[in-house]
Amino acid sequence: MPATKQEISLLINPLVPESVQHNNRILSNLHSLTSFLLGLTAGILALQSATGFLFYLSGTVVVSALFHVLLLSRSGGQGAGVFFPGPNMGEIDGIDMKGFVWGGSREVSRKGSWRDVWLGGGVFGEALSGFVLGWAGVGGVLR
C-alpha cells in the first residue's frame, strides 16, 4: 500500500509529539493568562456587554498577531508549520505522492498551521471563561 501525503510529509519533516504538546501547552498558557488580564482590564475600565467582548476579541487578535510574528522570526520566515502540525496532522503544502516538494525548497508550509496559533489554546473555551471571570470579578468588586 503506498504511503499517504501525510506520511510522506512527516517523513520529510517529522514532528515530535512531545514538542507539539509542549508548544500547545505554552500557547494555551499564553492565551489563558492574557485573557484573564484582559478581563481584569475590562473590569477596571467598566466595559459592559458587547464592548467588553469586542475588547476581548481585539486583545486576543493583538496577542495572537504578536505570537505569530515571534514564530515567524524564530522559524526564519517559514511560519507556524515548524512548531504546529495544523488540522491535517502535519501534511505539507506542495508535496506530491512520491515525496517531491514542489519548487525544490525545504520550507515547511503545513496546511492550516496558522489556525493553531490564532484559534488554538482555548481562545473560545477556557481562555474565554478566564476573561469572563476576571471581568465580572473586578467589575463586581469596583462597584
ABEGO torsion letter per residue (X at the ends): XBBBAAAAAAAABBBBAAAAAAAAAAAAAAAAAAAAAAAAAAAAAGBBEAAAAAAAAAAAAAAAAAAAAAAAAAAGGAEAAAABAEAAGGBBBGBBAAGBBBGGBABBBBBGAAAAAAABGGAABAAAAAAAAAAAAAAAAAX
